[in-house]
Amino acid sequence: MSATAVRVRPSSTKSADPGPRRPKGRGLGLLAWLAGIVFFLPIAWMALTSFHSEEDAATNPPSFAAPLTLDGYREFFGTGGGASPWPSLINSTVASLASTLLVLILALPAAYALSIRPVKKWTDVLFFFLSTKMLPVVAGLLPIYLFAKNTGMLDNIWLLVILYTSMNLPIAVWMMQSFLSEVPVAIIEAAQIDGAKLPTILTRVVAPIALPGIAATSLICFIFSWNELLFARVLTGVVAETAPVFLTGFITSQGLFLAKVCAASLVVSLPVLAAGFAAQDKLVQGLSLGAVK
């Protein structure tokens, strides 16, 4: 009986040389910093100009060593005898927060039906939601104006709440559908076995899991509502005037007061910047939810 010799190749203790690392990550990081600086420069320029006097702000080229002053902010807040911005800021806050809350109340069940409990031809339903955003806003301005005039709702803040809700609801349903599709169905089925009804499932099971996506949707709807100008400009007057409409009042036939406009723009932008900074971790998680399996 012949024995079969088995040759065992000795394992090499030296790992393969990966070679020199390419500075790909460092280059992408540098590119990201450059992009961030490019986007931050206009805001920094606006903030610096808001602390200059009108004479220094109007110089060409602008002077970085000009003395700083708070005259632009005093003019914006009406300490010099001008109109107070607080009613406009309050109107924008009420319209943005109320419409965002209504959007979440309506979009969460709709997204649940389209993702976790899908209806027939749910892709057609999503396309219908998005198709409502394809109509130019100015095309519906006249019918909405005539409706508001005939119903006595001109210069009414609740008309803006209804409009902002209808404008943001399609994009909210579309976003939250992709977020809620990541919720495990087994958890929902376990809650149903325990006797939980649909409102309990939505508020105590689905919402905590999809909280990053809900936060991202809320922030985007709030920004869209806060920055909206066309409907607010046409449908409001004095009582329901919003902050963007109040901001346009600084551009008059007497000229452009650059320092005052920059101060007003910075103050009007602060709520959006503060909301984005407070929810930045949830925003990143929500926008990247489902990107990596």
VOLUMTI-392836 format. One record per residue (C-alpha): z negated, y, x negated; residue in one letter. Coordinates in nm, 2 decimals, padded with zeros to 4 digits. Each point is the difference from the previous one (the first is absolute). Layout:
BEGIN
((Z; Y; X); "A")
...
***
This chain:
BEGIN
((00.00; 00.00; 00.00); "M")
((00.11; 00.32; -00.16); "S")
((-00.22; 00.30; 00.02); "A")
((00.16; 00.33; 00.10); "T")
((-00.09; 00.28; -00.22); "A")
((-00.06; 00.32; 00.17); "V")
((00.04; 00.32; -00.20); "R")
((-00.22; 00.29; 00.10); "V")
((00.13; 00.34; -00.10); "R")
((-00.29; 00.20; -00.14); "P")
((-00.07; 00.30; 00.22); "S")
((00.05; 00.33; -00.16); "S")
((-00.31; 00.21; -00.02); "T")
((00.20; 00.32; -00.05); "K")
((00.11; 00.18; 00.31); "S")
((00.35; 00.14; 00.03); "A")
((00.03; 00.35; -00.13); "D")
((00.08; 00.22; 00.30); "P")
((00.15; 00.26; -00.22); "G")
((-00.05; 00.37; 00.02); "P")
((-00.11; 00.13; 00.34); "R")
((00.24; 00.24; 00.16); "R")
((-00.16; 00.33; 00.10); "P")
((00.12; -00.05; 00.36); "K")
((-00.34; 00.05; 00.16); "G")
((-00.07; 00.31; -00.21); "R")
((00.34; 00.15; 00.09); "G")
((-00.06; -00.06; 00.37); "L")
((-00.35; 00.16; -00.03); "G")
((00.15; 00.30; -00.17); "L")
((00.27; 00.03; 00.27); "L")
((-00.27; -00.02; 00.27); "A")
((-00.20; 00.28; -00.17); "W")
((00.31; 00.22; -00.02); "L")
((00.09; -00.06; 00.36); "A")
((-00.36; 00.09; 00.10); "G")
((00.01; 00.32; -00.20); "I")
((00.33; 00.10; 00.15); "V")
((-00.14; -00.05; 00.35); "F")
((-00.33; 00.17; -00.09); "F")
((00.15; 00.31; -00.16); "L")
((00.11; 00.18; 00.33); "P")
((-00.35; -00.05; 00.14); "I")
((-00.16; 00.14; -00.32); "A")
((00.24; 00.29; 00.00); "W")
((-00.08; 00.08; 00.36); "M")
((-00.37; -00.02; -00.06); "A")
((00.03; 00.23; -00.31); "L")
((00.22; 00.25; 00.19); "T")
((-00.25; 00.01; 00.29); "S")
((-00.26; 00.15; -00.23); "F")
((00.22; 00.28; -00.12); "H")
((00.06; 00.34; 00.16); "S")
((00.32; 00.07; 00.18); "E")
((00.13; 00.21; -00.29); "E")
((-00.07; -00.27; -00.26); "D")
((00.14; -00.28; 00.22); "A")
((00.33; 00.19; 00.05); "A")
((00.06; 00.05; -00.37); "T")
((00.30; -00.18; -00.16); "N")
((-00.07; -00.20; -00.21); "P")
((-00.35; -00.06; 00.13); "P")
((-00.30; 00.09; -00.21); "S")
((-00.24; -00.28; -00.07); "F")
((-00.26; 00.24; -00.15); "A")
((-00.01; 00.22; 00.31); "A")
((-00.35; 00.07; 00.13); "P")
((-00.13; -00.23; 00.28); "L")
((-00.10; 00.13; 00.34); "T")
((-00.09; -00.13; 00.34); "L")
((00.19; 00.26; 00.19); "D")
((00.26; -00.25; 00.13); "G")
((-00.28; -00.22; 00.15); "Y")
((-00.17; 00.30; 00.15); "R")
((00.32; 00.10; 00.17); "E")
((00.06; -00.35; 00.13); "F")
((-00.35; -00.03; 00.15); "F")
((00.04; 00.34; 00.17); "G")
((-00.28; 00.19; -00.19); "T")
((00.25; 00.28; -00.05); "G")
((00.05; 00.05; 00.37); "G")
((00.27; -00.26; 00.06); "G")
((00.01; -00.29; 00.24); "A")
((-00.25; -00.28; -00.05); "S")
((00.15; -00.34; -00.10); "P")
((-00.29; -00.20; 00.15); "W")
((00.15; -00.05; 00.35); "P")
((00.33; -00.13; -00.15); "S")
((-00.19; -00.23; -00.24); "L")
((-00.21; -00.13; 00.29); "I")
((00.32; -00.06; 00.21); "N")
((00.16; -00.19; -00.28); "S")
((-00.31; -00.21; -00.05); "T")
((-00.03; -00.09; 00.37); "V")
((00.37; -00.08; 00.04); "A")
((00.02; -00.21; -00.32); "S")
((-00.32; -00.20; 00.06); "L")
((00.04; -00.05; 00.37); "A")
((00.37; -00.11; -00.04); "S")
((-00.09; -00.23; -00.29); "T")
((-00.28; -00.16; 00.21); "L")
((00.23; -00.06; 00.29); "L")
((00.27; -00.15; -00.23); "V")
((-00.25; -00.25; -00.14); "L")
((-00.13; -00.10; 00.35); "I")
((00.36; -00.06; 00.12); "L")
((00.15; -00.14; -00.32); "A")
((-00.26; -00.26; -00.07); "L")
((00.06; -00.22; 00.31); "P")
((00.38; 00.05; -00.03); "A")
((00.00; -00.11; -00.36); "A")
((-00.23; -00.29; 00.09); "Y")
((00.25; -00.11; 00.26); "A")
((00.29; 00.03; -00.25); "L")
((-00.16; -00.17; -00.29); "S")
((-00.28; -00.24; 00.08); "I")
((00.12; -00.09; 00.36); "R")
((00.37; 00.08; -00.03); "P")
((00.20; 00.06; 00.31); "V")
((00.36; -00.11; 00.04); "K")
((00.25; 00.19; -00.21); "K")
((-00.27; 00.20; -00.17); "W")
((00.24; 00.12; -00.27); "T")
((00.20; 00.17; 00.27); "D")
((-00.32; 00.17; 00.13); "V")
((-00.07; 00.13; -00.35); "L")
((00.35; 00.13; -00.03); "F")
((-00.04; 00.18; 00.33); "F")
((-00.31; 00.17; -00.13); "F")
((00.17; 00.11; -00.31); "L")
((00.31; 00.11; 00.19); "S")
((-00.21; 00.27; 00.18); "T")
((-00.04; 00.17; -00.34); "K")
((00.37; 00.02; -00.05); "M")
((00.04; 00.28; 00.25); "L")
((-00.01; 00.35; -00.16); "P")
((-00.32; 00.18; 00.11); "V")
((00.20; 00.31; 00.09); "V")
((00.21; -00.20; 00.25); "A")
((-00.31; -00.05; 00.22); "G")
((-00.14; 00.34; -00.05); "L")
((00.16; 00.17; 00.31); "L")
((-00.08; -00.27; 00.25); "P")
((-00.36; -00.01; -00.12); "I")
((-00.02; 00.38; 00.02); "Y")
((00.13; 00.00; 00.35); "L")
((-00.24; -00.27; 00.10); "F")
((-00.30; 00.18; -00.15); "A")
((00.11; 00.33; 00.17); "K")
((00.04; -00.16; 00.35); "N")
((-00.33; -00.18; -00.03); "T")
((-00.20; 00.30; -00.14); "G")
((-00.08; -00.17; -00.32); "M")
((00.14; 00.25; -00.24); "L")
((-00.25; 00.12; -00.26); "D")
((-00.22; -00.30; 00.07); "N")
((-00.14; -00.20; -00.29); "I")
((-00.01; -00.32; 00.21); "W")
((00.38; 00.01; 00.03); "L")
((00.02; -00.01; -00.38); "L")
((-00.24; -00.30; 00.01); "V")
((00.23; -00.19; 00.23); "I")
((00.31; 00.09; -00.20); "L")
((-00.15; -00.09; -00.33); "Y")
((-00.12; -00.33; 00.14); "T")
((00.34; -00.09; 00.13); "S")
((00.16; 00.11; -00.33); "M")
((-00.23; -00.21; -00.22); "N")
((-00.04; -00.30; 00.22); "L")
((00.33; -00.18; -00.10); "P")
((-00.07; 00.03; -00.38); "I")
((-00.36; -00.11; 00.05); "A")
((00.10; -00.31; 00.20); "V")
((00.26; -00.09; -00.27); "W")
((-00.25; 00.05; -00.28); "M")
((-00.29; -00.18; 00.16); "M")
((00.21; -00.30; 00.10); "Q")
((00.06; -00.08; -00.36); "S")
((-00.37; 00.05; -00.08); "F")
((-00.12; -00.22; 00.29); "L")
((00.24; -00.28; -00.09); "S")
((-00.22; -00.06; -00.30); "E")
((-00.30; -00.08; 00.21); "V")
((-00.07; -00.38; 00.00); "P")
((00.06; -00.15; 00.34); "V")
((-00.28; -00.25; -00.05); "A")
((-00.26; 00.27; 00.01); "I")
((00.13; 00.13; 00.33); "I")
((00.01; -00.36; 00.14); "E")
((-00.36; -00.06; -00.11); "A")
((-00.11; 00.32; 00.18); "A")
((00.19; -00.11; 00.31); "Q")
((-00.18; -00.34; -00.01); "I")
((-00.33; 00.19; -00.01); "D")
((00.09; 00.18; 00.31); "G")
((00.11; 00.34; -00.14); "A")
((00.23; 00.20; 00.22); "K")
((00.30; 00.21; -00.11); "L")
((-00.19; 00.33; -00.04); "P")
((-00.27; -00.17; -00.21); "T")
((00.26; -00.17; -00.21); "I")
((00.18; 00.33; -00.06); "L")
((-00.31; 00.20; -00.09); "T")
((-00.22; -00.25; -00.18); "R")
((00.25; -00.25; -00.15); "V")
((00.34; 00.15; -00.05); "V")
((-00.10; 00.36; -00.08); "A")
((-00.24; -00.07; -00.29); "P")
((00.25; -00.23; -00.17); "I")
((00.29; 00.25; 00.04); "A")
((-00.22; 00.31; -00.07); "L")
((00.21; 00.10; -00.31); "P")
((00.32; 00.00; 00.20); "G")
((-00.17; 00.18; 00.29); "I")
((-00.12; 00.27; -00.24); "A")
((00.34; 00.04; -00.15); "A")
((00.16; 00.03; 00.34); "T")
((-00.27; 00.25; 00.11); "S")
((00.05; 00.22; -00.30); "L")
((00.38; 00.01; 00.04); "I")
((-00.03; 00.09; 00.37); "C")
((-00.25; 00.27; -00.08); "F")
((00.22; 00.15; -00.27); "I")
((00.31; 00.00; 00.23); "F")
((-00.20; 00.16; 00.28); "S")
((-00.16; 00.26; -00.22); "W")
((00.33; 00.11; -00.16); "N")
((00.21; 00.01; 00.31); "E")
((00.14; 00.35; 00.06); "L")
((00.31; 00.00; 00.23); "L")
((-00.17; -00.11; 00.33); "F")
((-00.31; 00.20; -00.08); "A")
((00.21; 00.31; -00.07); "R")
((00.20; -00.02; 00.32); "V")
((-00.26; -00.14; 00.25); "L")
((-00.31; 00.20; -00.11); "T")
((-00.08; 00.37; 00.00); "G")
((-00.35; 00.13; -00.06); "V")
((-00.24; -00.24; 00.15); "V")
((00.14; -00.33; -00.14); "A")
((00.14; 00.14; -00.33); "E")
((-00.03; -00.25; -00.28); "T")
((-00.06; 00.06; -00.37); "A")
((00.37; -00.03; -00.11); "P")
((00.10; 00.25; 00.26); "V")
((-00.27; 00.24; -00.11); "F")
((00.12; -00.05; -00.36); "L")
((00.35; 00.11; 00.09); "T")
((-00.14; 00.33; 00.13); "G")
((-00.05; 00.12; -00.36); "F")
((00.37; 00.02; -00.05); "I")
((00.09; 00.33; 00.17); "T")
((00.27; 00.26; 00.00); "S")
((-00.21; 00.21; -00.24); "Q")
((00.04; -00.26; -00.27); "G")
((-00.14; -00.31; -00.15); "L")
((-00.36; 00.02; -00.11); "F")
((00.00; -00.27; -00.25); "L")
((-00.37; -00.02; -00.10); "A")
((-00.10; 00.00; 00.37); "K")
((00.25; -00.27; 00.09); "V")
((-00.11; -00.22; -00.29); "C")
((-00.37; 00.05; 00.10); "A")
((00.08; -00.09; 00.36); "A")
((00.21; -00.30; -00.11); "S")
((-00.27; -00.14; -00.22); "L")
((-00.26; 00.03; 00.28); "V")
((00.22; -00.16; 00.26); "V")
((00.08; -00.28; -00.24); "S")
((-00.36; -00.07; -00.09); "L")
((-00.08; -00.23; 00.31); "P")
((00.30; -00.22; -00.08); "V")
((-00.09; -00.01; -00.37); "L")
((-00.36; -00.08; 00.08); "A")
((00.09; -00.28; 00.24); "A")
((00.24; -00.15; -00.25); "G")
((-00.26; 00.01; -00.28); "F")
((-00.27; -00.15; 00.22); "A")
((00.22; -00.29; 00.12); "A")
((00.20; -00.05; -00.32); "Q")
((-00.13; -00.35; -00.06); "D")
((00.06; -00.11; 00.36); "K")
((00.34; 00.17; -00.01); "L")
((00.11; -00.19; -00.31); "V")
((-00.13; -00.33; 00.14); "Q")
((00.17; 00.06; 00.33); "G")
((00.34; 00.10; -00.13); "L")
((00.00; -00.30; -00.24); "S")
((-00.14; -00.25; 00.25); "L")
((00.22; -00.31; 00.01); "G")
((00.21; 00.11; -00.30); "A")
((-00.14; -00.28; -00.22); "V")
((-00.03; -00.35; 00.15); "K")
***
